C-alpha cells in the first residue's frame, strides 16, 4: 500500500502569516537603526563646550593634542558621534572631530613652520564658540655661545661653536632654530638654521684658512649665534676668538740712575719671555729674567746690549738693543 504525504509535517515547516509579519517588523527596525546610525546627532540647543590644549607650547614642527568636551545644558554628555568643528589661526588642526559616549573628542594641532600664538577654536551647532591658545615656535629667553678652542693659529685651523638656548623661564629649549655667524672663515652649516637638542644645545664647525686671517685687522675676530625670541625679536650672543700669530719681538725701556725698567711691546701674543741684560756674570746677581716686564739695576754705568727672546706655540723671535745707564 502506498504511503500518503505527511501534510502535518509540511504545514509545520511553512512559516505562518504571523511569523512573516514579525520578521518584517524586525527587518524594518534593523533598517531604521542602520538609518539612524548613518546620520550624525545634532547638538542640542545650549550645548556647552570646554576646550583644552596639551601642551600649550610646542616647537614650530611639533604637535599639541586638542581636547573638546561637549555637554548638554543639564551637564550630561551630548550624543556620541556629534560633530565638533575646529579651526586655528596658525598651523594646521583636525577640521572636525566626533564625540564619544562621554561627550569628548580629540584633535591634533600641528605646527607648520610658522612662529606665533595659535588661537584654536571649537564650534558646534549654534552654541557659542570656545578658544584655547597654543604657542607655536617656542620663544628663546637667552642664548650663549662658546668657541673652542678660543685661539686659532695664523696658519688657520678649526673651531667648534657651541650654543645653549633657554626659554623665558630659564629651562633648556629643544627644537629652537639657531643661526651661527662669523667675521671670517666658513661654517659647516653654510649659514642655515640648526635645531637645538633636548638639552637646548647645538653646535657648528668653523674652518679658518690663513688667507681668511690675512685680511683681518688686529688679533681677534668675533663669532655670533642668534635665535628667535618673543614677538619675533632676535636673541643674540657673541664670543671672541684670538689669532695666535708668530711673535715679533720688541720692547721699550726707561732709566733712572742705574735702574732700568723694561716694557714688552711684542706683537703676536707671546706666552714666554727670556731677557738677557748683557752685563755679564756678576757675583750675587742674575743677568736674566723670565718676567714679561722686568726691571734691572746695573752695578755700574755703561752701555749694555739687552736681548729679548719671545715665543708662543708657533715659534719665537729675538731682538737686541743698546741700553745706556749713567749712574746719575
C-alpha positions as CSV (number, residue, x, y, z in Angstrom):
1,X,0.0,0.0,0.0
2,X,1.5,3.5,-1.0
3,X,2.2,5.8,1.9
4,X,0.3,9.1,1.9
5,X,2.3,12.5,2.2
6,X,2.8,13.8,5.7
7,X,0.8,17.1,5.3
8,X,1.1,17.8,9.0
9,X,4.9,18.0,8.7
10,X,4.7,20.1,5.6
11,X,2.4,22.5,7.3
12,X,4.6,22.8,10.4
13,X,7.6,23.7,8.2
14,X,5.8,26.5,6.3
15,X,6.0,30.0,8.1
16,X,2.7,31.3,9.3
17,X,1.4,34.7,8.4
18,X,2.1,35.9,12.0
19,X,5.7,34.8,11.7
20,X,6.2,36.5,8.4
21,X,4.7,39.7,9.9
22,X,7.0,39.6,12.9
23,X,10.0,39.0,10.7
24,X,9.1,42.0,8.6
25,X,8.8,44.2,11.7
26,X,12.2,43.1,12.8
27,X,13.8,43.9,9.4
28,X,12.2,47.3,9.4
29,X,13.5,48.0,12.9
30,X,17.0,47.0,11.9
31,X,16.8,49.1,8.8
32,X,15.6,52.1,10.9
33,X,18.5,51.7,13.4
34,X,21.0,51.5,10.5
35,X,19.5,54.6,9.1
36,X,19.8,56.4,12.5
37,X,23.5,55.3,12.8
38,X,24.3,56.7,9.3
39,X,23.5,60.3,10.4
40,X,25.3,62.3,12.9
41,X,23.4,63.5,16.0
42,X,22.7,67.2,16.2
43,X,24.0,69.0,19.3
44,X,21.1,70.3,21.4
45,X,20.5,74.0,21.9
46,X,22.7,75.4,24.6
47,X,25.4,72.8,24.3
48,X,28.4,73.9,26.4
49,X,32.0,73.2,25.1
50,X,35.2,73.0,27.0
51,X,38.5,73.2,25.0
52,X,42.0,72.4,26.2
53,X,45.4,72.1,24.5
54,X,48.2,69.9,25.8
55,X,50.9,71.0,25.6
56,X,50.2,74.7,25.3
57,X,53.8,75.4,24.0
58,X,55.2,73.5,21.0
59,X,58.0,73.7,18.5
60,X,57.3,75.0,15.1
61,X,57.2,71.4,13.7
62,X,55.6,69.7,16.7
63,X,52.0,68.9,17.7
64,X,49.5,69.5,20.5
65,X,46.5,67.5,21.5
66,X,43.3,69.4,21.3
67,X,40.6,68.0,23.6
68,X,36.9,69.1,23.5
69,X,34.2,68.2,25.9
70,X,30.6,68.8,24.9
71,X,27.7,68.7,27.4
72,X,24.1,69.5,27.4
73,X,22.8,72.4,29.5
74,X,21.9,69.9,32.2
75,X,25.5,68.6,32.3
76,X,25.1,65.3,30.6
77,X,27.2,64.4,27.6
78,X,25.9,65.0,24.1
79,X,25.1,62.0,21.9
80,X,28.0,60.0,20.6
81,X,29.0,61.0,17.1
82,X,28.2,64.7,17.5
83,X,30.4,66.6,15.1
84,X,32.5,69.5,16.5
85,X,34.3,71.8,14.1
86,X,37.9,73.0,14.9
87,X,39.9,75.9,13.4
88,X,43.2,77.7,14.1
89,X,44.9,81.0,13.2
90,X,48.3,79.4,12.9
91,X,49.4,75.9,11.9
92,X,47.1,73.0,10.9
93,X,44.3,71.4,13.1
94,X,42.0,68.5,12.6
95,X,39.0,70.2,10.9
96,X,36.3,68.2,12.6
97,X,36.0,65.6,15.4
98,X,33.2,63.3,16.7
99,X,32.3,62.9,20.4
100,X,32.5,59.6,22.2
101,X,30.0,58.3,24.8
102,X,31.4,60.7,27.4
103,X,30.9,63.7,25.1
104,X,34.7,64.0,24.5
105,X,36.5,64.4,21.2
106,X,40.3,64.8,20.4
107,X,42.0,66.5,17.5
108,X,45.6,67.4,16.7
109,X,47.2,70.9,16.2
110,X,50.4,70.7,14.1
111,X,53.0,73.4,13.6
112,X,53.8,74.1,10.0
113,X,56.9,76.2,10.5
114,X,55.1,79.4,11.4
115,X,56.0,81.2,14.6
116,X,53.5,82.8,16.9
117,X,50.4,82.3,19.1
118,X,47.8,80.0,17.6
119,X,44.2,80.5,18.6
120,X,42.3,77.2,18.3
121,X,38.5,77.5,18.0
122,X,35.8,74.8,18.6
123,X,32.2,75.2,17.5
124,X,29.1,73.0,17.5
125,X,25.7,73.9,16.1
126,X,24.5,77.4,17.3
127,X,26.4,77.2,20.6
128,X,29.0,79.8,21.5
129,X,32.5,79.1,20.2
130,X,35.3,78.5,22.7
131,X,39.1,79.1,22.1
132,X,42.5,78.0,23.5
133,X,45.9,79.5,22.8
134,X,49.0,77.5,21.8
135,X,52.4,79.0,21.4
136,X,53.9,77.6,18.2
137,X,57.7,78.1,17.8
138,X,58.9,78.4,21.4
139,X,60.5,81.8,22.1
140,X,64.0,81.9,23.5
141,X,64.7,83.8,26.6
142,X,68.5,83.6,26.4
143,X,71.3,82.2,24.3
144,X,75.1,81.7,25.0
145,X,77.8,80.8,22.6
146,X,81.3,79.5,23.2
147,X,84.2,79.0,20.8
148,X,86.6,76.0,21.5
149,X,89.5,76.5,21.2
150,X,89.4,80.2,21.9
151,X,92.6,80.7,19.9
152,X,93.5,79.8,16.3
153,X,96.9,79.9,14.7
154,X,97.6,82.5,12.0
155,X,98.1,79.5,9.7
156,X,94.5,78.5,10.1
157,X,92.6,75.8,11.9
158,X,89.1,74.8,13.1
159,X,86.9,76.0,16.0
160,X,83.8,74.4,17.4
161,X,80.9,76.8,18.2
162,X,78.5,75.6,20.9
163,X,75.3,77.5,21.6
164,X,73.0,76.9,24.6
165,X,69.4,78.1,24.3
166,X,67.0,78.6,27.3
167,X,63.4,79.7,27.3
168,X,61.9,82.7,29.1
169,X,61.7,80.5,32.3
170,X,65.3,79.5,32.2
171,X,64.7,75.9,31.1
172,X,66.7,74.2,28.3
173,X,64.8,74.9,25.0
174,X,64.8,72.0,22.5
175,X,63.9,72.4,18.8
176,X,64.9,76.0,18.7
177,X,66.4,77.2,15.4
178,X,69.8,78.8,15.8
179,X,71.8,80.7,13.2
180,X,75.6,80.9,13.7
181,X,77.6,83.8,12.1
182,X,81.3,84.6,11.9
183,X,83.5,87.5,10.8
184,X,85.8,85.2,8.9
185,X,86.2,81.6,7.8
186,X,83.4,79.2,6.7
187,X,80.8,77.4,8.7
188,X,79.9,73.7,8.2
189,X,76.2,74.7,8.3
190,X,76.7,77.1,5.4
191,X,74.7,79.6,7.4
192,X,71.5,77.6,7.5
193,X,69.4,77.3,10.7
194,X,70.4,74.5,13.1
195,X,68.0,72.9,15.7
196,X,68.8,72.5,19.3
197,X,68.7,69.1,21.1
198,X,66.7,68.2,24.2
199,X,69.3,69.9,26.4
200,X,69.0,73.1,24.4
201,X,72.4,72.8,22.8
202,X,73.5,72.9,19.1
203,X,77.0,73.2,17.6
204,X,78.6,74.3,14.3
205,X,82.1,73.9,13.0
206,X,84.2,76.9,11.8
207,X,87.1,76.3,9.4
208,X,89.6,79.1,9.0
209,X,92.3,79.4,6.4
210,X,95.5,81.5,6.6
211,X,94.1,83.7,3.8
212,X,91.0,84.4,6.0
213,X,93.1,85.9,8.7
214,X,95.5,87.9,6.5
215,X,92.7,90.4,5.7
216,X,91.8,90.9,9.4
217,X,92.9,93.9,11.4
218,X,94.0,93.1,14.9
219,X,94.5,89.8,16.7
220,X,90.9,88.8,17.3
221,X,87.6,88.1,15.5
222,X,84.0,87.6,16.6
223,X,81.6,84.7,16.3
224,X,77.9,85.0,17.0
225,X,74.7,82.9,17.5
226,X,71.1,84.2,17.3
227,X,67.7,82.6,17.9
228,X,64.1,83.9,17.8
229,X,62.6,85.4,20.9
230,X,59.3,86.9,22.0
231,X,57.3,88.9,19.5
232,X,59.6,87.9,16.6
233,X,62.6,89.6,18.2
234,X,66.1,88.1,17.9
235,X,68.2,87.0,21.0
236,X,71.9,87.1,20.3
237,X,75.2,86.2,21.9
238,X,78.9,86.5,20.8
239,X,82.3,85.2,21.7
240,X,85.8,86.3,20.7
241,X,88.5,84.1,19.1
242,X,92.1,85.2,19.4
243,X,94.5,84.8,16.5
244,X,97.8,83.2,17.5
245,X,100.4,84.9,15.3
246,X,104.2,84.3,15.2
247,X,105.6,86.8,17.7
248,X,107.5,89.8,16.5
249,X,109.8,90.8,19.5
250,X,110.0,94.4,20.6
251,X,110.5,96.3,23.9
252,X,110.9,99.8,25.3
253,X,112.8,100.9,28.5
254,X,113.3,103.8,30.9
255,X,116.3,104.5,33.0
256,X,116.7,106.1,36.4
257,X,120.3,106.1,37.6
258,X,121.5,102.5,37.4
259,X,117.9,101.0,37.4
260,X,116.3,100.3,34.0
261,X,112.5,99.3,33.7
262,X,111.8,97.2,30.6
263,X,108.3,97.0,28.9
264,X,107.5,94.2,26.4
265,X,105.7,95.5,23.3
266,X,105.9,92.3,21.3
267,X,103.2,91.6,18.7
268,X,101.7,88.2,18.2
269,X,100.6,87.2,21.8
270,X,103.8,85.7,23.2
271,X,103.5,83.2,26.0
272,X,107.1,83.1,27.1
273,X,109.8,85.8,27.6
274,X,113.6,85.4,28.1
275,X,115.6,88.6,28.9
276,X,119.4,88.9,29.0
277,X,120.5,92.2,30.4
278,X,124.0,92.0,28.9
279,X,126.0,92.9,32.0
280,X,128.0,89.6,32.1
281,X,128.2,87.4,35.1
282,X,128.1,89.4,38.3
283,X,128.6,87.7,41.7
284,X,125.3,87.5,43.5
285,X,123.3,88.9,40.6
286,X,121.3,87.3,37.8
287,X,121.7,88.7,34.3
288,X,118.5,87.2,33.0
289,X,114.7,87.2,33.7
290,X,111.6,85.3,32.6
291,X,109.2,88.1,33.5
292,X,107.3,89.9,30.8
293,X,108.1,93.4,32.1
294,X,111.2,93.2,34.4
295,X,113.3,95.9,36.0
296,X,117.1,95.6,36.5
297,X,119.7,97.5,38.5
298,X,123.2,97.6,36.9
299,X,126.2,97.7,39.1
300,X,128.0,100.3,37.1
301,X,127.3,103.0,34.5
302,X,127.9,102.0,30.9
303,X,126.2,100.7,27.7
304,X,124.8,97.2,27.7
305,X,123.3,95.0,25.0
306,X,119.9,93.8,26.2
307,X,118.3,90.8,24.3
308,X,114.7,89.7,24.5
309,X,113.5,86.4,23.1
310,X,109.8,85.8,22.9
311,X,107.9,82.6,21.9
312,X,104.5,81.1,21.6
313,X,103.1,77.9,20.1
314,X,104.0,79.0,16.6
315,X,107.7,79.8,17.2
316,X,110.0,82.5,18.6
317,X,111.6,85.8,17.7
318,X,114.6,87.8,19.2
319,X,115.5,91.4,19.4
320,X,118.6,93.2,20.9
321,X,119.0,96.9,21.8
322,X,121.8,99.1,23.4
323,X,120.8,100.4,26.8
324,X,122.9,103.2,28.3
325,X,122.9,103.9,32.1
326,X,124.8,106.8,33.6
327,X,124.5,106.1,37.3
328,X,123.1,109.7,37.9
